[in-house]
Structures are given as C-alpha cells and as structure tokens.
C-alpha cells in the first residue's frame, strides 16, 4: 500500500508536536495521555519513515526512563506501561517506508 507524501508529512508534524508536548510537561497524567494518543496513531499507520521510527523510538526510550512519581497511583502507572507496550508493538508491526516501497 502506497502512503502519500501528505500522509507522511502529516504524521511527521504530529510526532514533532507530540515530542514537544511530551518534553514540555512534568505532569505524569498528561504524558500518559500523550503516549496513549500516539499509540493509537502509530497503530493505524501503514508505514513509517526511518526518521519517524527514530523519533518514536526516542519517545519510547524517554518514557521508559521517566521516573515514576510518588503521587501517581497504580492505575496511572498501568496505563503508562500499557501505552509504552502498545507503541513498541506498533513499531515492530509496521514496516519502514523504504522497506514497504521495495515490496
């Protein structure tokens, strides 16, 4: 399936804006919400560019390294962990644009 340049650009803009949002907040609930929204977008993507995959990988790494706040409860932490797992699974499942073009 071919992905249009506009779709790739749109996903890239969403990711760049999302990374800025993720870095710009110290609120764990806001970060978890962002990770959940991003996971949904990535799960629905047919392909990603190598640059997008790299940015997504960095977001996952930062999320994994983010310290758990004392004031976050078990439910919030479970949501965060689930969003991270969904992102990692989606990244493994979708091909890179260069790989998909060669098929």
C-alpha positions as CSV (number, residue, x, y, z in Angstrom):
1,X,0.0,0.0,0.0
2,X,1.4,3.3,-1.0
3,X,1.5,6.1,1.5
4,X,1.2,9.6,0.1
5,X,3.7,12.3,0.9
6,X,1.0,14.4,2.6
7,X,0.2,11.5,4.9
8,X,3.9,11.1,5.8
9,X,4.3,14.8,6.4
10,X,1.1,14.9,8.5
11,X,2.4,12.0,10.7
12,X,5.8,13.7,11.0
13,X,4.1,17.0,12.1
14,X,2.0,15.2,14.6
15,X,5.1,13.4,16.0
16,X,7.2,16.6,16.2
17,X,4.4,18.4,18.0
18,X,3.9,15.4,20.3
19,X,7.5,15.2,21.2
20,X,7.5,18.9,22.1
21,X,4.4,18.2,24.2
22,X,5.9,15.2,25.9
23,X,9.1,17.1,26.8
24,X,7.3,20.2,27.8
25,X,5.2,18.7,30.7
26,X,6.1,17.3,34.0
27,X,2.5,16.1,34.6
28,X,2.5,12.3,34.5
29,X,-1.1,12.1,33.5
30,X,-0.5,14.4,30.6
31,X,2.4,12.3,29.4
32,X,0.3,9.2,29.7
33,X,-2.5,10.8,27.7
34,X,0.1,11.7,25.0
35,X,1.5,8.2,24.9
36,X,-2.0,6.7,24.5
37,X,-2.9,9.1,21.7
38,X,0.4,8.4,20.0
39,X,0.0,4.7,20.3
40,X,-3.4,4.9,18.5
41,X,-1.9,6.9,15.7
42,X,1.1,4.6,15.2
43,X,-1.2,1.5,15.3
44,X,-3.2,3.0,12.4
45,X,-0.2,3.9,10.3
46,X,0.6,1.7,7.3
47,X,4.3,2.6,7.1
48,X,6.7,5.0,8.8
49,X,9.8,6.8,7.5
50,X,13.1,5.9,9.0
51,X,13.2,9.3,10.7
52,X,9.8,8.9,12.2
53,X,10.8,5.4,13.5
54,X,13.8,7.0,15.1
55,X,11.8,9.7,16.8
56,X,9.2,7.2,18.0
57,X,12.0,5.1,19.4
58,X,13.4,8.0,21.3
59,X,9.9,8.8,22.7
60,X,9.6,5.3,24.0
61,X,13.1,5.4,25.5
62,X,12.3,8.6,27.3
63,X,9.0,7.2,28.5
64,X,10.8,4.2,29.9
65,X,13.4,6.3,31.6
66,X,10.9,8.7,33.1
67,X,10.7,8.3,36.8
68,X,7.5,7.1,38.4
69,X,6.1,9.9,40.6
70,X,5.2,9.2,44.2
71,X,1.8,10.8,43.7
72,X,0.9,8.5,40.8
73,X,-1.3,5.6,41.6
74,X,-1.1,2.0,40.3
75,X,-3.8,2.6,37.8
76,X,-2.0,5.6,36.2
77,X,1.3,3.6,36.1
78,X,-0.5,0.6,34.5
79,X,-2.0,3.0,31.8
80,X,1.5,4.4,31.1
81,X,3.1,0.9,30.8
82,X,0.3,-0.3,28.5
83,X,0.8,2.8,26.2
84,X,4.5,2.1,26.0
85,X,3.9,-1.6,25.2
86,X,1.4,-0.6,22.5
87,X,3.9,1.8,21.0
88,X,6.7,-0.8,20.9
89,X,4.4,-3.4,19.4
90,X,3.1,-1.0,16.7
91,X,6.6,0.0,15.8
92,X,7.6,-3.7,15.4
93,X,4.5,-4.4,13.3
94,X,4.6,-1.6,10.7
95,X,7.2,-1.6,8.0
96,X,9.6,1.3,7.3
97,X,8.6,3.3,4.2
98,X,11.8,2.3,2.3
99,X,11.1,-1.4,3.1
100,X,7.4,-1.2,2.0
101,X,8.4,0.6,-1.3
102,X,10.6,-2.4,-2.1
103,X,7.8,-4.9,-1.8
